[in-house]
Amino acid sequence: MDCKEIDSDPILYCRVAQRDDLAAINQIITDAVMVWPMVERAKQLILPVLCYSGNDFDYYKILLWIDNQQIVGVAIWDAKRPIETVKGYAKLLHGLYVAPSSQGQGIGRALMAEVKARVTASDACLDGLLVKAERVSISFFEHCGLERMTVLSMEEYPYQFWQPLQA
């Protein structure tokens, strides 16, 4: 299932986020993080870093997955700045979150596919999407077929994945 398949469905669809969606976006992120298998204190410390502000709309594209008039999924990527990697130039997938009650239904995979399609359509010079994942989401990105990148130094983010844009 992807956004193109559901565009005509008034109950299930995806759309670009607007600034007035910010509270709902941050609630999805909070709800998703709170079910991660880690100590509560760590969740409380990481949440302010993962949530967004109104200024972030100037730098990121945010795509929402809507089910029955409720936001249940969020994908955020850096729309402005390409990153040079060992695999080529990429846009950074900054975040991908699905409400706990909607996980396991293909929403995360559909959001990934839609981000890939939108990035490919907007910048033909890019080679891929770079994901800097949290440890708890490694299996999700592997399940989606992304390639785990080798970390070359201690300064690099430890869980990086690559999704080529050209199939």
Secondary structure in CASP SS format (residue, H / E / C, confidence):
PFRMAT SS
TARGET T0000
AUTHOR 0000-0000-0000
METHOD secondary structure of the structure
MODEL  1
M C 1.00
D C 1.00
C H 1.00
K H 1.00
E H 1.00
I H 1.00
D C 1.00
S C 1.00
D C 1.00
P C 1.00
I C 1.00
L E 1.00
Y E 1.00
C E 1.00
R E 1.00
V E 1.00
A C 1.00
Q C 1.00
R H 1.00
D H 1.00
D H 1.00
L H 1.00
A H 1.00
A H 1.00
I H 1.00
N H 1.00
Q H 1.00
I H 1.00
I H 1.00
T H 1.00
D H 1.00
A H 1.00
V H 1.00
M H 1.00
V C 1.00
W C 1.00
P C 1.00
M C 1.00
V C 1.00
E H 1.00
R H 1.00
A H 1.00
K H 1.00
Q H 1.00
L H 1.00
I H 1.00
L H 1.00
P H 1.00
V H 1.00
L H 1.00
C C 1.00
Y C 1.00
S C 1.00
G H 1.00
N H 1.00
D H 1.00
F H 1.00
D H 1.00
Y C 1.00
Y E 1.00
K E 1.00
I E 1.00
L E 1.00
L E 1.00
W E 1.00
I E 1.00
D E 1.00
N C 1.00
Q C 1.00
Q E 1.00
I E 1.00
V E 1.00
G E 1.00
V E 1.00
A E 1.00
I E 1.00
W E 1.00
D E 1.00
A C 1.00
K C 1.00
R C 1.00
P C 1.00
I E 1.00
E E 1.00
T E 1.00
V C 1.00
K C 1.00
G E 1.00
Y E 1.00
A E 1.00
K E 1.00
L E 1.00
L E 1.00
H E 1.00
G E 1.00
L E 1.00
Y E 1.00
V E 1.00
A C 1.00
P H 1.00
S H 1.00
S H 1.00
Q C 1.00
G C 1.00
Q C 1.00
G C 1.00
I H 1.00
G H 1.00
R H 1.00
A H 1.00
L H 1.00
M H 1.00
A H 1.00
E H 1.00
V H 1.00
K H 1.00
A H 1.00
R H 1.00
V H 1.00
T H 1.00
A H 1.00
S H 1.00
D C 1.00
A C 1.00
C C 1.00
L C 1.00
D C 1.00
G E 1.00
L E 1.00
L E 1.00
V E 1.00
K E 1.00
A C 1.00
E C 1.00
R H 1.00
V H 1.00
S H 1.00
I H 1.00
S H 1.00
F H 1.00
F H 1.00
E H 1.00
H H 1.00
C C 1.00
G C 1.00
L C 1.00
E E 1.00
R E 1.00
M C 1.00
T C 1.00
V C 1.00
L C 1.00
S C 1.00
M C 1.00
E C 1.00
E C 1.00
Y C 1.00
P C 1.00
Y C 1.00
Q E 1.00
F E 1.00
W E 1.00
Q E 1.00
P E 1.00
L C 1.00
Q C 1.00
A C 1.00
END
